[in-house]
């Protein structure tokens, strides 16, 4: 049964199809440059019981109850809800999110890392621009990324959705319009390269290119979790619920002036990271991540960062920088921490936690993966893999981390993704071969090893 329907809002047509196509898109294995993927699987389908139909109808009905104290989207703006449907069950078939990706009709890049400035984009009918999805192994299926390009004078189709979305402008200049309810009450944000901001949860928004060059932007979202959970694109993209605590419509909502700042509270390094927190800036807009003010981080040597709490999102977000000739402590944590390099060059090492903390010493060096990075590299460390980043370039290395779940303000109960007690290997306890490899690579390029000997002494 095909449930394709259309609705219009503010002159833009939206199409959200619910017919389930069960062609399979298999993940690429190994940490290599991302490539589009796609395979087919056998289909075995039959219809769910009436009990399940009634249950899901109840969920949909309850979800559209508006909150009090704020204007809501006019009921006529939403599509009529269906009172019944046929939901074929397919063993070993595609997840609802992967079905969604197939229907989007744009490339899907998978693998270990990718350059967001160079990936090929295709016409994205739903959004009205060029686009591609990035769904790397390290996300563990909890977050995704999309890259969008808007031509001069163009704009994206207005949309809203109940998944979180955090955006970084890679190039160009333009503006974003955000509103809830009456479009005449919209707020407008003008931005250029380097801007970081959210699409507030379930608000209408669109992006407009006001410059003479194409705009390229990248965003991290938690759409995979939400789409897999609810399985209805109507519920995801056409939901009337107003999250007033996420967006209240005030005109200074996207002001670059922080509402509050909380300095770093040092964490105990042993036995776990239960106490303390990073510095937090409460703000919904950072004009330029390349120039954002940072604060002592304590993750490496003379490194700095700032964590941001934007739109009360559960996904984490921070900007970090560390000097040439230095590297961070090795650590591991939950999935989805999406790193995008802004400046500098270097490399990273990663290995599964099952190899232990000294893989070279234990003769397991063949399972340690090493890859180079530069401006534009997007990488997601896999779930609970040890990893650390080395600045072997000529300038400080700066990156933005979008997504991920190590949010000190809004943690999840499940430790499968939210990991407040992440594990570190302090410098005195690391595999000695690691600093040898770093020193050798620095020497090959004329760089200088700047790690002080004191950090390697046991306390």
C-alpha positions in Angstrom: 0.0 0.0 0.0 1.4 3.4 -1.0 0.8 6.2 1.5 2.5 8.9 -0.4 0.8 12.3 0.4 1.5 15.9 0.0 1.0 19.1 2.0 1.8 22.7 1.5 3.1 25.2 3.9 4.1 28.8 3.1 4.1 28.0 -0.6 6.4 25.0 -0.4 5.3 21.5 -1.0 6.5 18.7 1.2 6.4 15.0 0.3 6.8 12.3 3.0 6.4 8.8 1.7 5.6 5.9 3.9 5.6 3.0 1.4 8.4 0.6 2.7 11.0 -0.3 0.1 13.2 -3.1 1.5 16.2 -2.8 -0.6 19.2 -3.1 1.6 22.1 -0.6 2.0 25.0 -2.5 3.7 27.6 -0.7 5.8 31.1 -0.5 4.5 33.6 -2.2 6.8 37.0 -0.8 7.8 38.0 2.8 8.4 38.5 4.2 4.9 37.2 7.1 2.9 33.4 7.0 2.8 31.6 5.8 -0.3 28.0 5.4 -1.3 26.7 1.8 -0.7 23.6 -0.3 -1.5 22.6 -4.0 -1.8 19.3 -5.9 -2.0 17.8 -8.5 0.4 15.0 -11.0 0.1 11.6 -9.7 1.2 9.2 -11.8 3.3 6.2 -9.7 4.4 2.9 -10.0 6.1 0.5 -7.6 8.0 0.6 -6.6 11.7 -2.2 -7.3 14.1 -5.0 -4.8 14.8 -3.6 -4.5 18.3 -0.4 -2.9 17.0 -2.5 -0.5 14.8 -4.5 0.7 17.8 -1.3 1.1 19.9 0.5 3.2 17.3 -2.7 5.2 16.5 -2.8 6.1 20.2 0.8 7.2 20.2 0.2 9.5 17.2 -2.9 11.0 18.7 -1.2 11.8 22.0 1.9 13.2 20.4 0.1 16.1 18.6 -1.3 17.6 21.8 0.0 21.2 21.9 1.8 22.6 25.0 0.3 25.5 26.8 1.6 29.0 27.0 2.8 29.5 23.4 1.3 29.9 19.9 1.0 26.6 18.0 1.0 25.7 14.4 -2.4 26.1 12.8 -4.1 22.6 12.5 -4.7 23.2 8.8 -1.0 23.2 8.2 -0.7 19.5 9.0 -1.8 16.5 7.0 -4.8 14.4 8.0 -3.8 11.4 10.1 -4.6 8.0 8.7 -6.7 5.8 11.0 -5.3 2.5 9.7 -2.5 1.1 7.6 -0.8 -2.1 6.5 2.7 -2.5 8.0 4.5 -5.4 6.3 7.0 -7.2 8.6 10.3 -8.1 7.0 12.8 -10.3 8.7 16.4 -9.0 8.4 15.2 -6.1 6.3 16.2 -2.5 6.3 15.7 -0.3 9.4 13.1 2.4 9.0 15.9 5.0 8.9 17.7 3.2 6.0 14.3 3.0 4.2 14.1 6.7 4.7 17.6 7.2 3.3 16.7 5.3 0.1 13.7 7.5 -0.5 15.7 10.7 0.0 17.3 9.9 -3.4 20.8 11.4 -2.6 24.2 9.8 -2.0 24.8 8.1 1.3 28.5 7.9 2.3 29.7 5.3 4.8 33.0 4.1 6.1 35.4 5.6 8.6 36.1 9.2 7.6 35.3 11.7 4.8 36.1 15.2 3.5 32.9 17.3 3.8 34.3 19.9 1.4 34.8 17.5 -1.5 32.1 14.9 -1.4 29.8 14.9 -4.4 26.2 16.2 -3.9 23.1 15.4 -5.9 19.7 17.1 -6.3 17.8 16.8 -3.0 14.1 17.1 -4.0 12.7 17.2 -0.5 15.0 20.0 0.6 15.2 21.9 -2.7 19.0 22.0 -2.9 22.0 19.7 -3.5 22.7 17.2 -0.8 24.3 14.0 0.6 24.1 12.0 3.8 27.0 10.7 5.8 26.4 7.7 8.0 29.8 6.5 9.3 30.4 3.3 11.3 31.4 5.2 14.4 27.9 6.6 14.9 26.6 3.1 15.9 23.4 4.3 14.2 22.7 7.0 16.7 23.4 10.1 14.7 23.9 11.0 11.0 25.2 14.0 9.0 24.1 15.7 5.9 25.9 18.1 3.6 23.8 20.7 1.7 24.7 23.2 -1.0 22.5 26.1 -1.9 23.1 28.1 -5.1 23.3 31.9 -5.1 19.8 33.3 -4.8 18.4 29.9 -3.7 16.8 28.7 -0.6 15.8 25.4 1.1 12.2 24.2 1.5 10.7 25.2 4.8 10.6 22.1 7.1 10.3 21.1 10.7 11.2 17.8 12.5 11.3 16.3 15.9 15.0 15.3 15.8 17.8 17.6 16.9 20.0 19.3 14.3 23.2 21.2 14.8 24.6 23.1 11.7 28.1 24.3 10.7 28.4 26.7 7.8 31.4 25.5 5.7 31.4 28.3 3.1 29.3 31.2 1.8 26.9 33.6 3.4 23.2 33.7 4.0 20.4 33.7 6.5 18.1 31.2 8.3 14.5 31.9 9.2 12.9 30.2 12.2 9.3 30.4 13.4 6.6 28.6 15.3 3.0 29.1 14.4 2.5 32.3 12.4 5.3 32.9 9.9 5.0 36.6 10.4 6.6 36.0 13.9 9.7 34.5 12.4 13.2 35.4 13.6 16.1 35.8 11.1 19.7 34.9 11.6 22.3 36.2 9.1 25.5 34.1 9.0 28.8 33.5 7.2 31.4 30.7 7.1 32.1 29.3 10.5 28.6 29.9 12.0 27.3 27.2 14.3 23.6 27.1 15.3 20.8 24.7 15.9 17.5 24.1 14.2 15.3 24.4 17.3 13.4 21.3 17.9 10.2 21.0 15.7 10.3 24.6 14.6 9.8 25.6 11.0 13.0 26.8 9.4 14.6 27.4 6.0 18.1 28.5 4.8 18.6 31.2 2.2 21.8 32.0 0.2 22.2 35.8 0.2 25.7 35.8 -1.3 27.3 35.5 -4.7 28.8 32.1 -4.1 27.3 28.7 -3.3 26.6 28.0 0.4 27.8 24.7 1.8 26.7 23.6 5.2 27.0 20.4 7.2 24.7 19.3 10.0 24.7 16.5 12.6 21.3 15.1 13.7 19.9 12.3 15.8 17.3 11.4 13.1 18.3 7.7 13.0 17.1 7.1 16.6 13.9 9.0 16.1 12.9 7.6 12.7 13.7 4.0 13.9 11.7 4.5 17.0 8.5 5.9 15.5 8.7 4.6 12.0 6.4 7.3 10.6 7.8 10.2 8.6 4.5 12.1 9.2 5.2 12.0 13.0 8.8 13.1 12.4 8.2 15.9 9.9 4.6 16.9 10.4 4.0 17.1 14.1 2.2 20.0 15.8 3.7 19.6 19.2 5.4 22.8 20.4 8.5 22.4 22.6 8.4 25.7 24.3 11.4 25.0 26.5 13.4 24.5 23.3 12.1 27.5 21.4 10.0 30.3 22.9 10.0 32.7 19.9 11.9 35.6 21.6 13.6 37.9 19.2 17.1 37.5 20.8 16.9 33.7 20.7 19.8 33.5 18.2 21.9 36.2 19.8 25.6 35.5 19.9 25.7 36.9 23.5 25.9 34.0 25.9 23.0 33.7 28.4 25.5 32.2 31.0 29.0 30.8 31.2 30.1 28.1 33.6 33.9 27.6 34.0 35.6 24.2 34.0 35.3 22.1 37.2 38.3 19.7 37.1 37.4 16.0 37.0 39.1 13.2 38.8 41.2 11.1 36.5 40.8 8.0 38.7 38.9 5.9 39.0 36.3 7.5 36.7 35.0 10.8 35.4 32.0 11.1 37.6 32.7 14.5 39.1 33.3 17.9 37.4 32.5 19.2 34.0 33.9 21.1 31.0 33.4 24.8 30.6 29.9 25.5 29.3 28.6 28.4 27.3 24.8 28.8 27.2 24.2 30.3 23.8 22.2 29.4 20.6 24.6 30.9 18.1 28.3 31.0 17.6 29.2 33.4 14.7 32.5 31.8 13.8 33.9 28.4 15.2 37.3 29.3 13.7 37.5 32.3 16.0 35.5 31.2 19.0 36.9 32.0 22.5 38.2 28.8 24.2 39.1 27.9 27.7 41.6 25.5 29.4 40.5 22.0 28.6 42.9 19.6 30.4 42.6 16.9 27.7 46.1 17.4 26.5 49.0 19.8 26.8 48.0 23.5 26.6 44.8 22.6 24.9 41.7 24.7 25.0 38.0 24.1 24.4 34.5 25.4 25.0 31.4 23.3 25.3 28.1 24.8 24.2 24.6 24.1 25.4 22.5 25.1 22.4 18.7 25.0 22.3 18.7 22.6 25.3 19.8 19.8 22.9 20.7 16.4 24.3 23.5 16.1 21.6 26.8 17.5 22.7 28.8 20.2 21.0 32.2 21.8 21.6 35.1 23.5 19.8 38.6 22.4 20.8 42.2 23.4 19.8 45.6 22.0 20.7 49.2 23.2 19.8 51.6 21.8 17.2 53.9 19.0 18.4 51.4 17.8 21.0 48.7 15.2 21.3 45.7 14.4 23.5 45.4 11.6 26.0 44.0 8.4 24.6 40.4 7.8 25.6 37.2 6.0 24.7 33.5 6.8 25.0 30.1 6.2 23.5 29.2 6.6 19.8 28.3 9.5 17.6 30.9 12.1 18.5 31.3 13.7 15.1 34.6 15.6 14.7 35.0 18.1 11.8 38.5 19.5 11.4 38.5 23.3 11.1 42.3 24.1 11.0 45.6 22.2 11.1 46.8 18.8 10.0 47.8 15.7 11.8 46.7 12.1 12.3 44.7 9.9 14.7 45.2 6.4 16.1 42.3 4.1 17.0 41.9 0.5 18.1 39.1 -1.6 19.7 39.1 -1.6 23.5 39.4 -5.4 23.5 43.1 -5.0 22.5 43.8 -3.3 25.9 45.8 -0.2 26.6 49.2 -1.3 25.2 48.5 -2.8 21.7 52.0 -2.3 20.4 53.7 -3.7 23.4 51.3 -6.7 23.3 52.1 -7.5 19.6 48.7 -6.3 18.3 49.9 -3.3 16.3 48.4 -4.6 13.1 44.9 -3.9 14.5 45.7 -0.3 15.3 44.3 2.0 12.6 46.0 5.3 11.8 44.7 7.9 9.4 45.7 11.5 8.4 43.3 14.5 8.7 43.2 18.1 7.6 40.6 20.9 7.3 37.3 19.4 6.2 37.9 15.9 7.5 34.9 14.4 9.3 35.5 11.4 11.5 33.5 9.6 14.1 35.4 7.4 16.6 33.7 4.0 16.9 31.8 2.9 20.0 34.3 2.5 22.9 37.4 2.4 20.6 40.5 3.9 22.1 41.6 6.9 20.1 43.8 10.0 20.3 44.6 12.9 18.0 48.1 14.1 17.1 49.0 17.6 15.8 51.9 17.0 13.4 51.2 20.2 11.3 52.5 23.7 11.3 49.6 25.4 13.0 47.3 24.7 16.0 44.7 22.1 15.2 41.1 23.2 15.8 38.0 21.1 15.4 34.3 21.2 16.2 32.6 18.2 17.7 28.9 18.0 16.8 26.6 15.2 18.0 27.6 12.6 20.5 26.1 12.0 23.9 28.6 13.1 26.5 26.4 16.0 27.6 27.0 17.0 31.2 23.7 19.0 31.3 21.3 16.5 29.6 22.7 13.0 30.1 20.8 9.9 29.1 20.1 7.0 31.5 21.5 4.4 29.2 25.2 4.1 29.4 25.3 2.5 25.9 25.4 6.0 24.4 25.6 8.5 27.3 29.0 7.9 29.0 29.8 10.3 31.9 32.5 8.0 33.2 34.5 7.8 30.0 37.9 5.9 30.2 41.2 7.6 29.6 44.8 6.3 29.4 47.0 8.9 31.2 50.3 9.7 29.5 52.5 7.7 32.0 50.4 4.6 31.3 50.2 4.7 27.5 52.0 2.4 25.2 55.6 3.9 24.8 55.5 3.1 21.1 52.8 5.8 20.6 55.1 8.7 21.4 57.8 7.1 19.4 55.6 7.1 16.3 54.6 10.7 16.9 58.2 11.8 17.3 59.2 10.0 14.1 56.4 11.6 12.0 57.3 15.0 13.4 61.0 14.5 12.5 60.0 13.5 8.9 58.3 16.8 8.3 60.7 19.0 10.3 58.3 19.4 13.2 59.3 19.6 16.9 58.2 17.3 19.7 56.7 19.6 22.3 55.3 17.2 24.9 57.0 18.1 28.2 58.8 15.1 29.9 56.9 15.8 33.1 53.6 14.6 31.7 55.0 11.1 31.2 56.1 10.7 34.9 53.9 8.7 37.2 52.4 10.8 40.0 
